[in-house]
Amino acid sequence: MSDEDLPKASEYLLAKLYKQYVENTKQGFPMLKSKDLGSFKDIQENIVPEIKLENVADLIRSLDTHGYLQVQYGDNYPMFVSLTDKAIVRYEQQLGLNISKIADFVGKLAPFIKFL
């Protein structure tokens, strides 16, 4: 996908967050608002309910460390999460804004989050 390898679970979450960003922009939300994804609880409930809450928080921390997410923490938990331009460029170059291509890519990663 890019020069920087991520663990498959992190890649899965990031791809799902990118997919949400694309869906938001296609619905007419401004780009800045489309990047805002809420808290780790919002993300788990609305985007990746298949992943346990604590694991979502850990994956977000990892993606923050790699520069793919901008995160504000409260009590050491990700309370405000947004995509960075680095994350958007990572997927725009290969998948563009094609929701079905993004969904196919996410589907290929799904087996790697089975036990999260």
C-alpha positions as CSV (number, residue, x, y, z in Angstrom):
1,M,0.0,0.0,0.0
2,S,2.7,2.5,0.9
3,D,6.4,2.7,1.9
4,E,5.4,2.2,5.6
5,D,4.2,-1.2,6.6
6,L,1.5,-1.5,9.2
7,P,0.2,-4.5,11.1
8,K,-2.8,-5.9,9.3
9,A,-5.2,-4.9,12.2
10,S,-4.0,-1.3,12.0
11,E,-4.3,-1.3,8.3
12,Y,-7.8,-2.6,8.6
13,L,-8.9,0.1,11.0
14,L,-7.2,2.8,8.9
15,A,-8.9,1.6,5.7
16,K,-12.3,1.6,7.5
17,L,-11.7,5.1,8.7
18,Y,-10.7,6.2,5.2
19,K,-13.9,4.6,3.8
20,Q,-15.9,6.6,6.4
21,Y,-14.1,9.8,5.3
22,V,-14.9,9.1,1.6
23,E,-18.6,8.4,2.5
24,N,-18.8,11.6,4.5
25,T,-17.4,13.7,1.7
26,K,-19.6,12.0,-0.9
27,Q,-22.6,13.0,1.3
28,G,-21.6,16.6,1.0
29,F,-19.8,17.2,4.3
30,P,-16.8,19.6,4.2
31,M,-13.5,17.8,4.1
32,L,-12.4,19.0,7.5
33,K,-15.6,17.7,9.1
34,S,-15.3,14.5,7.2
35,K,-11.9,13.9,8.7
36,D,-13.3,14.1,12.3
37,L,-14.3,10.6,13.4
38,G,-15.3,11.1,17.1
39,S,-14.0,9.2,20.0
40,F,-12.7,5.7,20.2
41,K,-16.1,4.6,21.5
42,D,-17.8,6.3,18.5
43,I,-15.4,4.5,16.1
44,Q,-16.0,1.2,17.7
45,E,-19.8,1.5,17.8
46,N,-20.3,3.0,14.3
47,I,-17.3,1.9,12.2
48,V,-15.7,-1.3,13.6
49,P,-18.2,-2.9,16.0
50,E,-16.4,-6.2,15.2
51,I,-13.4,-5.1,17.2
52,K,-13.3,-4.9,21.0
53,L,-13.3,-1.4,22.5
54,E,-9.9,-1.7,24.2
55,N,-8.4,-3.0,20.9
56,V,-9.8,0.0,19.0
57,A,-8.1,2.3,21.5
58,D,-4.8,0.5,21.1
59,L,-5.0,0.5,17.3
60,I,-5.8,4.3,17.3
61,R,-2.8,4.9,19.6
62,S,-0.6,3.0,17.1
63,L,-1.9,4.9,14.1
64,D,-1.4,8.2,16.0
65,T,2.2,7.2,16.6
66,H,2.7,6.6,12.9
67,G,1.1,9.9,12.0
68,Y,-2.0,8.6,10.3
69,L,-4.4,10.0,13.0
70,Q,-4.5,13.1,15.0
71,V,-5.7,12.3,18.5
72,Q,-6.6,14.2,21.6
73,Y,-6.6,12.1,24.7
74,G,-8.7,12.2,27.9
75,D,-7.7,10.0,30.8
76,N,-5.3,8.3,28.3
77,Y,-8.1,7.3,26.0
78,P,-8.6,8.7,22.4
79,M,-11.4,11.2,22.8
80,F,-11.1,13.2,19.5
81,V,-9.8,11.3,16.5
82,S,-9.3,12.6,13.0
83,L,-7.6,11.4,9.8
84,T,-4.4,13.2,8.8
85,D,-3.6,14.1,5.2
86,K,-0.9,11.3,5.4
87,A,-3.7,8.8,5.9
88,I,-5.8,10.1,3.1
89,V,-2.9,10.2,0.6
90,R,-2.0,6.6,1.6
91,Y,-5.3,5.4,0.1
92,E,-6.1,8.0,-2.5
93,Q,-3.2,7.0,-4.6
94,Q,-4.2,3.3,-4.9
95,L,-8.0,3.2,-4.2
96,G,-9.1,6.7,-5.0
97,L,-12.7,7.6,-3.9
98,N,-14.1,4.3,-5.2
99,I,-16.2,2.9,-2.3
100,S,-16.3,-0.6,-3.8
101,K,-12.5,-0.7,-4.2
102,I,-12.1,0.4,-0.6
103,A,-14.6,-2.2,0.6
104,D,-12.8,-4.9,-1.4
105,F,-9.5,-3.9,0.2
106,V,-11.0,-3.9,3.7
107,G,-12.6,-7.3,3.0
108,K,-9.1,-8.8,2.2
109,L,-7.9,-7.6,5.6
110,A,-11.0,-8.8,7.6
111,P,-9.5,-12.2,8.5
112,F,-6.7,-10.5,10.4
113,I,-9.0,-8.9,12.9
114,K,-11.0,-12.1,13.6
115,F,-9.7,-12.4,17.2
116,L,-9.6,-8.7,18.1
